[in-house]
Amino acid sequence: MNNVVGKSLFALMIASLLLLLGACSINVDDKDKKDGKVDIQTPFANLKVDSSEKAADNGIPIYPGAHLRPKDKDDTHSVNLDLGAIGFGLKVIAAEYETDDSPEKVKAFYLDKMKAFGSTLTCNGHSGGSDVHISPHKDDNDKKLTCSDTHGDGWEIKAGSDDNEHLVSIEPHGSGTRFGTVLVQTHGKQDTL
């Protein structure tokens, strides 16, 4: 009797898996070899990744005269990632740029431009990126930006909140500057993007 129940459960699991796989959609755009685009859709979650130069627009102005950091092997230095699932979501749009101007000039430019996204916070050093928290509740104390783990050279200029953050990371690079612009938006069950 247990053998029949076990075989029935196994067959039911296989059938369910086949139905789920049949409901999945995967689309990889490789028409233009330099721009990677992936779109995965399932009944439970969707993932879109676009590493084209056009997808790097996160609303943060680009420093005048700066150019997108050149491609290194398979790294294009820009990404637009959008992950949505039942109960949470994450959107990250990031790009790295270079300019011959000094880090201080780039910092002065962004201290002014980041005010468009709310109160700004300037951190000495870098945290290695933006902390991403997906919180199921709305508590303003949990959503304030901090400089808690920054270290090293350069600055991070942050604006917004923990679930809707605009960030510019600036560091010296040779005689010029390397900087990145990042938009991070998250939401939990009670939040929306």
GROMACS elastic network, one bead per residue, 0.5 to 0.9 nm:
[ bonds ]
;  ai    aj funct       b0    kb
    1     4     6  0.53197   500
    1     5     6  0.64521   500
    1     6     6  0.86677   500
    2     5     6  0.50700   500
    2     6     6  0.59611   500
    2     7     6  0.85112   500
    3     6     6  0.50395   500
    3     7     6  0.61039   500
    3     8     6  0.85148   500
    4     7     6  0.51304   500
    4     8     6  0.60552   500
    4     9     6  0.85684   500
    5     8     6  0.50362   500
    5     9     6  0.60846   500
    5    10     6  0.85120   500
    6     9     6  0.51771   500
    6    10     6  0.61127   500
    6    11     6  0.85867   500
    7    10     6  0.50391   500
    7    11     6  0.60929   500
    7    12     6  0.85280   500
    8    11     6  0.50906   500
    8    12     6  0.60879   500
    8    13     6  0.86068   500
    9    13     6  0.61351   500
    9    14     6  0.86429   500
   10    13     6  0.51125   500
   10    14     6  0.62579   500
   10    15     6  0.86303   500
   11    14     6  0.51323   500
   11    15     6  0.61234   500
   11    16     6  0.85734   500
   12    15     6  0.50847   500
   12    16     6  0.60937   500
   12    17     6  0.85573   500
   13    16     6  0.50894   500
   13    17     6  0.61172   500
   13    18     6  0.86316   500
   14    17     6  0.50721   500
   14    18     6  0.61940   500
   14    19     6  0.86483   500
   15    18     6  0.51294   500
   15    19     6  0.62280   500
   15    20     6  0.86855   500
   16    19     6  0.50851   500
   16    20     6  0.61982   500
   16    21     6  0.85926   500
   17    20     6  0.50988   500
   17    21     6  0.61044   500
   17    22     6  0.84775   500
   18    21     6  0.50647   500
   18    22     6  0.60348   500
   18    23     6  0.86416   500
   19    22     6  0.50107   500
   19    23     6  0.63580   500
   19    24     6  0.89413   500
   20    23     6  0.50434   500
   20    24     6  0.65014   500
   20    42     6  0.76559   500
   20    43     6  0.75425   500
   21    24     6  0.51303   500
   21    25     6  0.83154   500
   21    42     6  0.80889   500
   22    25     6  0.79777   500
   23    41     6  0.82858   500
   23    42     6  0.62583   500
   23    43     6  0.66632   500
   24    40     6  0.73181   500
   24    41     6  0.55782   500
   24    43     6  0.70496   500
   25    39     6  0.78104   500
   25    40     6  0.56752   500
   25    42     6  0.64877   500
   26    38     6  0.74502   500
   26    39     6  0.57624   500
   26    41     6  0.64271   500
   26    42     6  0.87366   500
   27    37     6  0.81419   500
   27    38     6  0.58247   500
   27    39     6  0.50383   500
   27    40     6  0.63858   500
   27    41     6  0.87283   500
   28    36     6  0.77875   500
   28    37     6  0.58080   500
   28    39     6  0.64400   500
   28    40     6  0.85671   500
   29    32     6  0.75326   500
   29    33     6  0.86416   500
   29    35     6  0.82412   500
   29    36     6  0.66718   500
   29    37     6  0.52160   500
   29    38     6  0.64851   500
   29    39     6  0.85411   500
   30    33     6  0.54996   500
   30    34     6  0.83675   500
   30    35     6  0.74683   500
   30    36     6  0.66252   500
   30    37     6  0.72988   500
   31    34     6  0.89425   500
   31    35     6  0.84638   500
   32    35     6  0.57334   500
   32    36     6  0.77927   500
   33    36     6  0.69722   500
   34    51     6  0.86629   500
   34    52     6  0.74945   500
   34    76     6  0.82816   500
   35    50     6  0.73757   500
   35    51     6  0.57391   500
   35    53     6  0.76090   500
   35    76     6  0.83204   500
   36    49     6  0.76963   500
   36    50     6  0.57964   500
   36    51     6  0.52591   500
   36    52     6  0.63724   500
   37    48     6  0.75037   500
   37    49     6  0.55922   500
   37    51     6  0.64473   500
   37    52     6  0.75555   500
   38    47     6  0.77803   500
   38    48     6  0.56707   500
   38    49     6  0.51457   500
   38    50     6  0.65242   500
   39    46     6  0.75489   500
   39    47     6  0.58168   500
   39    49     6  0.65433   500
   39    50     6  0.85856   500
   40    45     6  0.82541   500
   40    46     6  0.56557   500
   40    47     6  0.50930   500
   40    48     6  0.63869   500
   40    49     6  0.89178   500
   41    44     6  0.80848   500
   41    45     6  0.62516   500
   41    47     6  0.64535   500
   41    48     6  0.84542   500
   42    45     6  0.52978   500
   42    46     6  0.60409   500
   42    47     6  0.88225   500
   43    46     6  0.80787   500
   43    85     6  0.89458   500
   44    84     6  0.86044   500
   44    85     6  0.58032   500
   44    86     6  0.61665   500
   45    83     6  0.73174   500
   45    84     6  0.55223   500
   45    86     6  0.66794   500
   46    82     6  0.78753   500
   46    83     6  0.57591   500
   46    84     6  0.52181   500
   46    85     6  0.63531   500
   47    81     6  0.74220   500
   47    82     6  0.57719   500
   47    84     6  0.65793   500
   47    85     6  0.86839   500
   48    80     6  0.78299   500
   48    81     6  0.57348   500
   48    82     6  0.51252   500
   48    83     6  0.65239   500
   48    84     6  0.89693   500
   49    79     6  0.69752   500
   49    80     6  0.56757   500
   49    82     6  0.65318   500
   49    83     6  0.86217   500
   50    53     6  0.88015   500
   50    54     6  0.89861   500
   50    55     6  0.62436   500
   50    56     6  0.85437   500
   50    78     6  0.84690   500
   50    79     6  0.57734   500
   50    80     6  0.50765   500
   50    81     6  0.65482   500
   50    82     6  0.89496   500
   51    54     6  0.83240   500
   51    55     6  0.64907   500
   51    56     6  0.74812   500
   51    75     6  0.89403   500
   51    76     6  0.66570   500
   51    77     6  0.79504   500
   51    78     6  0.55264   500
   51    80     6  0.61953   500
   51    81     6  0.84984   500
   52    55     6  0.53364   500
   52    56     6  0.70624   500
   52    76     6  0.78632   500
   52    78     6  0.70846   500
   52    79     6  0.71702   500
   52    80     6  0.82586   500
   53    56     6  0.55625   500
   53    57     6  0.81638   500
   53    68     6  0.80482   500
   53    76     6  0.82857   500
   53    77     6  0.89640   500
   53    78     6  0.67124   500
   53    79     6  0.82472   500
   53    95     6  0.85481   500
   54    57     6  0.64611   500
   55    58     6  0.81250   500
   55    78     6  0.77654   500
   55    79     6  0.68195   500
   55    80     6  0.57569   500
   55    93     6  0.77016   500
   55    94     6  0.89879   500
   56    78     6  0.57118   500
   56    79     6  0.60380   500
   56    80     6  0.61866   500
   56    93     6  0.59978   500
   56    94     6  0.60160   500
   56    95     6  0.57250   500
   56   181     6  0.89233   500
   57    60     6  0.73842   500
   57    61     6  0.86146   500
   57    80     6  0.84785   500
   57    93     6  0.72008   500
   57    94     6  0.80613   500
   57    95     6  0.82218   500
   58    61     6  0.83824   500
   58    80     6  0.85482   500
   58    92     6  0.85918   500
   58    93     6  0.56026   500
   58    94     6  0.70511   500
   58    95     6  0.85756   500
   58   166     6  0.85115   500
   58   181     6  0.76297   500
   58   182     6  0.68738   500
   58   183     6  0.58653   500
   59   166     6  0.87898   500
   59   183     6  0.80626   500
   60   113     6  0.78256   500
   60   114     6  0.75203   500
   60   117     6  0.89511   500
   60   166     6  0.75550   500
   60   167     6  0.85604   500
   60   168     6  0.84570   500
   60   181     6  0.67250   500
   60   182     6  0.79734   500
   60   183     6  0.81575   500
   61    64     6  0.86841   500
   61   110     6  0.84615   500
   61   113     6  0.72459   500
   61   114     6  0.87382   500
   61   181     6  0.86835   500
   62    65     6  0.83227   500
   62    66     6  0.69295   500
   62    67     6  0.85579   500
   62    97     6  0.83641   500
   62   181     6  0.82625   500
   63    66     6  0.55716   500
   63    67     6  0.86759   500
   63    97     6  0.86942   500
   63    99     6  0.81674   500
   63   106     6  0.68976   500
   63   109     6  0.72190   500
   63   110     6  0.79744   500
   64    67     6  0.88124   500
   64    99     6  0.86633   500
   65    98     6  0.89428   500
   65    99     6  0.67401   500
   65   100     6  0.85342   500
   65   101     6  0.88870   500
   66    69     6  0.89287   500
   66    97     6  0.62235   500
   66    98     6  0.54986   500
   66   100     6  0.78341   500
   66   101     6  0.86781   500
   67    70     6  0.83391   500
   67    96     6  0.86128   500
   67    97     6  0.54053   500
   67    98     6  0.55801   500
   67    99     6  0.66643   500
   68    71     6  0.86911   500
   68    76     6  0.88942   500
   68    77     6  0.75677   500
   68    78     6  0.82077   500
   68    95     6  0.73113   500
   68    96     6  0.60118   500
   68    98     6  0.64087   500
   69    72     6  0.87674   500
   69    76     6  0.78271   500
   69    77     6  0.63314   500
   69    78     6  0.86670   500
   69    95     6  0.82233   500
   69    96     6  0.56214   500
   69    98     6  0.57113   500
   69   178     6  0.81362   500
   70    75     6  0.88519   500
   70    76     6  0.71002   500
   70    77     6  0.75249   500
   70    97     6  0.84916   500
   70    98     6  0.88417   500
   71    74     6  0.70703   500
   71    75     6  0.56716   500
   71    77     6  0.66015   500
   72    75     6  0.51548   500
   72    76     6  0.66564   500
   72    77     6  0.81091   500
   73    76     6  0.80927   500
   75    78     6  0.80683   500
   76    79     6  0.78668   500
   76    95     6  0.87490   500
   76    96     6  0.89991   500
   77    94     6  0.79267   500
   77    95     6  0.56420   500
   77    96     6  0.54898   500
   77    97     6  0.82155   500
   78    93     6  0.76180   500
   78    94     6  0.54742   500
   78    96     6  0.64264   500
   79    92     6  0.75572   500
   79    93     6  0.56896   500
   79    94     6  0.54301   500
   79    95     6  0.65149   500
   80    91     6  0.75431   500
   80    92     6  0.58501   500
   80    94     6  0.65854   500
   80    95     6  0.88001   500
   81    90     6  0.78231   500
   81    91     6  0.56302   500
   81    92     6  0.51566   500
   81    93     6  0.62868   500
   81    94     6  0.87776   500
   82    89     6  0.76740   500
   82    90     6  0.59178   500
   82    92     6  0.65816   500
   82    93     6  0.84867   500
   83    88     6  0.84226   500
   83    89     6  0.55208   500
   83    90     6  0.50989   500
   83    91     6  0.62860   500
   83    92     6  0.88759   500
   84    87     6  0.83331   500
   84    88     6  0.62950   500
   84    90     6  0.64529   500
   84    91     6  0.83726   500
   85    88     6  0.55011   500
   85    89     6  0.60137   500
   85    90     6  0.89733   500
   86    89     6  0.80956   500
   86   189     6  0.79595   500
   87   136     6  0.82675   500
   87   187     6  0.80507   500
   87   188     6  0.55609   500
   87   190     6  0.81075   500
   87   191     6  0.89720   500
   88   134     6  0.70177   500
   88   135     6  0.86774   500
   88   136     6  0.83117   500
   88   186     6  0.73580   500
   88   187     6  0.54044   500
   88   189     6  0.59703   500
   88   190     6  0.89885   500
   88   191     6  0.83295   500
   88   192     6  0.87427   500
   89   134     6  0.78991   500
   89   185     6  0.80066   500
   89   186     6  0.55015   500
   89   187     6  0.52540   500
   89   188     6  0.67271   500
   89   189     6  0.89884   500
   89   192     6  0.83686   500
   89   193     6  0.77733   500
   90   132     6  0.85588   500
   90   134     6  0.81648   500
   90   184     6  0.73759   500
   90   185     6  0.57982   500
   90   187     6  0.67627   500
   90   193     6  0.86107   500
   91   183     6  0.76644   500
   91   184     6  0.57445   500
   91   185     6  0.50878   500
   91   186     6  0.64344   500
   91   193     6  0.86263   500
   92   182     6  0.70008   500
   92   183     6  0.55758   500
   92   185     6  0.65964   500
   92   186     6  0.87659   500
   93   181     6  0.81071   500
   93   182     6  0.56665   500
   93   183     6  0.51977   500
   93   184     6  0.68266   500
   94   180     6  0.69715   500
   94   181     6  0.55721   500
   94   183     6  0.64368   500
   94   184     6  0.85336   500
   95   179     6  0.85040   500
   95   180     6  0.54877   500
   95   181     6  0.55565   500
   95   182     6  0.67354   500
   96   178     6  0.71706   500
   96   179     6  0.56993   500
   96   181     6  0.65800   500
   96   182     6  0.88913   500
   97   177     6  0.83715   500
   97   178     6  0.57679   500
   97   179     6  0.53252   500
   97   180     6  0.59491   500
   97   181     6  0.82301   500
   98   101     6  0.88097   500
   98   173     6  0.82557   500
   98   176     6  0.74853   500
   98   177     6  0.57426   500
   98   179     6  0.63147   500
   98   180     6  0.86709   500
   99   102     6  0.79826   500
   99   106     6  0.86736   500
   99   173     6  0.89494   500
   99   176     6  0.57818   500
   99   177     6  0.53935   500
   99   178     6  0.66060   500
   99   179     6  0.83949   500
  100   173     6  0.88762   500
  100   174     6  0.88586   500
  100   175     6  0.67166   500
  100   177     6  0.62571   500
  100   178     6  0.88776   500
  101   104     6  0.83324   500
  101   105     6  0.65569   500
  101   106     6  0.71237   500
  101   175     6  0.78994   500
  101   176     6  0.51591   500
  101   177     6  0.63170   500
  102   105     6  0.53839   500
  102   106     6  0.65780   500
  102   107     6  0.87275   500
  102   172     6  0.73971   500
  102   175     6  0.72938   500
  102   176     6  0.52534   500
  102   177     6  0.58730   500
  103   106     6  0.50998   500
  103   107     6  0.60197   500
  103   108     6  0.86176   500
  103   154     6  0.74833   500
  103   155     6  0.89061   500
  103   170     6  0.66107   500
  103   171     6  0.63081   500
  103   172     6  0.57602   500
  103   173     6  0.85587   500
  103   176     6  0.69078   500
  103   177     6  0.52882   500
  103   178     6  0.80094   500
  103   179     6  0.86587   500
  104   108     6  0.61600   500
  104   109     6  0.86672   500
  105   108     6  0.51636   500
  105   109     6  0.63103   500
  105   110     6  0.88117   500
  106   109     6  0.51551   500
  106   110     6  0.63406   500
  106   111     6  0.86392   500
  106   170     6  0.74901   500
  106   177     6  0.77159   500
  106   179     6  0.83941   500
  107   110     6  0.52502   500
  107   111     6  0.60079   500
  107   112     6  0.87662   500
  107   155     6  0.77223   500
  107   156     6  0.89063   500
  107   157     6  0.81889   500
  107   168     6  0.89298   500
  107   170     6  0.70417   500
  108   111     6  0.51928   500
  108   112     6  0.66746   500
  108   113     6  0.89004   500
  109   112     6  0.56159   500
  109   113     6  0.63620   500
  109   114     6  0.87332   500
  110   114     6  0.56130   500
  110   115     6  0.84200   500
  110   157     6  0.74673   500
  110   168     6  0.75227   500
  111   114     6  0.57845   500
  111   115     6  0.70348   500
  111   120     6  0.77271   500
  111   122     6  0.81711   500
  111   157     6  0.71153   500
  112   115     6  0.58497   500
  112   116     6  0.81751   500
  113   116     6  0.61067   500
  113   117     6  0.83649   500
  114   117     6  0.57093   500
  114   118     6  0.73765   500
  114   119     6  0.82034   500
  114   120     6  0.66849   500
  114   157     6  0.75740   500
  114   158     6  0.75083   500
  114   159     6  0.64107   500
  114   166     6  0.77675   500
  114   167     6  0.82824   500
  114   168     6  0.84507   500
  115   118     6  0.53043   500
  115   119     6  0.60995   500
  115   120     6  0.61888   500
  115   159     6  0.72459   500
  116   119     6  0.84008   500
  116   159     6  0.85499   500
  117   120     6  0.79513   500
  117   159     6  0.56938   500
  117   160     6  0.58251   500
  117   165     6  0.85363   500
  117   166     6  0.71397   500
  118   159     6  0.56465   500
  118   160     6  0.54603   500
  118   161     6  0.87518   500
  119   158     6  0.83393   500
  119   159     6  0.56861   500
  119   160     6  0.66733   500
  120   157     6  0.66702   500
  120   158     6  0.54875   500
  120   160     6  0.74231   500
  121   145     6  0.75232   500
  121   146     6  0.76300   500
  121   147     6  0.80469   500
  121   156     6  0.80174   500
  121   157     6  0.56779   500
  121   158     6  0.50884   500
  121   159     6  0.63626   500
  122   147     6  0.79150   500
  122   155     6  0.67706   500
  122   156     6  0.57554   500
  122   158     6  0.64185   500
  123   126     6  0.74701   500
  123   146     6  0.81697   500
  123   147     6  0.54630   500
  123   148     6  0.88614   500
  123   150     6  0.69125   500
  123   151     6  0.89168   500
  123   154     6  0.86080   500
  123   155     6  0.54588   500
  123   156     6  0.50171   500
  123   157     6  0.63068   500
  123   158     6  0.80136   500
  124   147     6  0.79061   500
  124   150     6  0.66058   500
  124   151     6  0.68206   500
  124   152     6  0.75945   500
  124   153     6  0.71763   500
  124   154     6  0.61879   500
  124   156     6  0.65950   500
  124   157     6  0.89491   500
  125   147     6  0.89039   500
  125   149     6  0.89091   500
  125   150     6  0.51023   500
  125   156     6  0.66187   500
  125   169     6  0.85877   500
  125   170     6  0.85252   500
  125   171     6  0.81778   500
  126   129     6  0.72602   500
  126   147     6  0.86004   500
  126   149     6  0.76875   500
  126   151     6  0.52723   500
  126   152     6  0.62521   500
  126   153     6  0.72385   500
  126   154     6  0.69740   500
  126   155     6  0.62424   500
  126   156     6  0.61002   500
  126   169     6  0.70043   500
  126   170     6  0.83656   500
  126   171     6  0.86149   500
  127   130     6  0.70719   500
  127   131     6  0.83441   500
  127   147     6  0.77555   500
  127   148     6  0.81912   500
  127   149     6  0.53840   500
  127   151     6  0.65069   500
  127   152     6  0.87984   500
  127   156     6  0.81788   500
  128   131     6  0.88921   500
  128   149     6  0.87352   500
  128   150     6  0.77388   500
  128   151     6  0.88683   500
  129   167     6  0.87844   500
  129   169     6  0.82110   500
  129   182     6  0.86277   500
  130   165     6  0.82480   500
  130   167     6  0.76198   500
  130   182     6  0.80910   500
  130   183     6  0.89803   500
  130   184     6  0.75218   500
  131   162     6  0.79647   500
  131   184     6  0.89178   500
  132   162     6  0.74638   500
  132   163     6  0.77345   500
  132   184     6  0.75129   500
  132   185     6  0.84072   500
  132   186     6  0.73960   500
  133   143     6  0.88298   500
  133   162     6  0.72129   500
  133   163     6  0.71988   500
  133   186     6  0.71435   500
  133   187     6  0.86146   500
  134   163     6  0.75504   500
  134   186     6  0.58908   500
  134   187     6  0.58463   500
  134   188     6  0.56006   500
  135   138     6  0.74119   500
  135   139     6  0.88587   500
  135   142     6  0.83709   500
  135   163     6  0.84847   500
  135   186     6  0.83215   500
  135   187     6  0.69250   500
  135   188     6  0.53991   500
  135   189     6  0.81199   500
  135   190     6  0.87728   500
  135   191     6  0.85987   500
  136   187     6  0.76304   500
  136   189     6  0.53480   500
  136   190     6  0.60646   500
  136   191     6  0.74742   500
  137   188     6  0.73171   500
  137   189     6  0.77815   500
  137   190     6  0.64013   500
  137   191     6  0.78056   500
  138   141     6  0.88915   500
  138   142     6  0.79422   500
  138   143     6  0.81672   500
  138   190     6  0.75555   500
  138   191     6  0.76329   500
  139   142     6  0.55045   500
  139   143     6  0.67808   500
  140   143     6  0.51306   500
  140   144     6  0.67496   500
  140   161     6  0.87056   500
  141   144     6  0.59764   500
  142   145     6  0.86798   500
  142   162     6  0.74200   500
  143   161     6  0.53244   500
  143   163     6  0.64462   500
  143   164     6  0.88315   500
  144   160     6  0.81417   500
  144   161     6  0.53696   500
  144   162     6  0.56438   500
  144   163     6  0.89134   500
  145   158     6  0.72999   500
  145   159     6  0.77325   500
  145   160     6  0.76346   500
  145   161     6  0.58749   500
  145   162     6  0.56520   500
  145   165     6  0.80835   500
  146   149     6  0.82635   500
  146   158     6  0.86245   500
  146   162     6  0.89241   500
  147   150     6  0.57487   500
  147   156     6  0.84768   500
  150   155     6  0.86848   500
  150   156     6  0.83902   500
  151   154     6  0.87532   500
  152   155     6  0.87168   500
  153   170     6  0.86081   500
  153   171     6  0.62222   500
  153   172     6  0.74803   500
  154   169     6  0.76094   500
  154   170     6  0.53933   500
  154   172     6  0.65957   500
  155   168     6  0.81396   500
  155   169     6  0.59056   500
  155   170     6  0.52330   500
  155   171     6  0.66266   500
  156   167     6  0.67542   500
  156   168     6  0.55802   500
  156   170     6  0.62326   500
  156   171     6  0.88668   500
  157   166     6  0.82696   500
  157   167     6  0.56565   500
  157   168     6  0.51970   500
  157   169     6  0.65210   500
  157   170     6  0.82646   500
  158   161     6  0.87095   500
  158   165     6  0.68969   500
  158   166     6  0.57436   500
  158   168     6  0.65802   500
  158   169     6  0.86557   500
  159   164     6  0.85103   500
  159   165     6  0.59057   500
  159   166     6  0.52307   500
  159   167     6  0.64962   500
  160   163     6  0.80707   500
  160   164     6  0.57283   500
  160   166     6  0.62030   500
  160   167     6  0.88101   500
  161   164     6  0.50875   500
  161   165     6  0.52557   500
  161   166     6  0.83216   500
  162   165     6  0.57455   500
  162   184     6  0.83205   500
  162   185     6  0.80548   500
  162   186     6  0.81815   500
  163   184     6  0.70543   500
  163   185     6  0.51603   500
  163   187     6  0.66077   500
  163   193     6  0.89605   500
  164   183     6  0.73803   500
  164   184     6  0.58299   500
  164   186     6  0.67372   500
  164   187     6  0.89212   500
  164   193     6  0.85500   500
  165   182     6  0.79260   500
  165   183     6  0.57430   500
  165   184     6  0.51762   500
  165   185     6  0.64167   500
  166   181     6  0.75758   500
  166   182     6  0.58172   500
  166   184     6  0.66144   500
  166   185     6  0.88261   500
  167   180     6  0.80215   500
  167   181     6  0.58133   500
  167   182     6  0.50738   500
  167   183     6  0.64388   500
  167   184     6  0.82680   500
  168   179     6  0.68801   500
  168   180     6  0.55532   500
  168   182     6  0.63504   500
  169   178     6  0.84096   500
  169   179     6  0.53484   500
  169   180     6  0.51450   500
  169   181     6  0.66142   500
  169   182     6  0.83150   500
  170   177     6  0.70614   500
  170   178     6  0.61600   500
  170   180     6  0.67262   500
  171   176     6  0.88940   500
  171   177     6  0.58611   500
  171   178     6  0.55547   500
  171   179     6  0.61829   500
  172   175     6  0.73735   500
  172   176     6  0.61291   500
  172   178     6  0.61881   500
  172   179     6  0.85076   500
  173   176     6  0.52347   500
  173   178     6  0.56098   500
  174   177     6  0.72974   500
  185   193     6  0.69147   500
  186   191     6  0.82881   500
  186   192     6  0.82086   500
  186   193     6  0.69626   500
  187   190     6  0.75236   500
  187   192     6  0.56545   500
  187   193     6  0.62684   500
  188   191     6  0.52172   500
  188   192     6  0.74065   500
  189   192     6  0.79456   500
